[in-house]
């Protein structure tokens, strides 16, 4: 699922950049581009041509997030999470998994 994959990808990328102490915009964008593959890279190239007005790393990550995970999906995920109920015989590990 592209939506779940992108959410995990974005979290992992942010963690990597933070751990490495990388905060230069150009370098973060370069790393982002180097990690995108297949349809994600094609979507990125269409969204951000050379003359794109979205120049920041966070702007690009957020635009990709909106592309892969629209607001309706986030609302559904929140609803599902908030309505989870642990069964009487269900262990915490099984419930959280």
Secondary structure, DSSP 8 states (H G I E B T S, - for coil): -HHHHHHHHHHHHHHHHHHHT---HHHHHHHHHHH--HHHHHHHHHHS-TT-S--SHHHHHHHHHHHHS-HHHHHHHHHHHHT----TT--HHHHH-
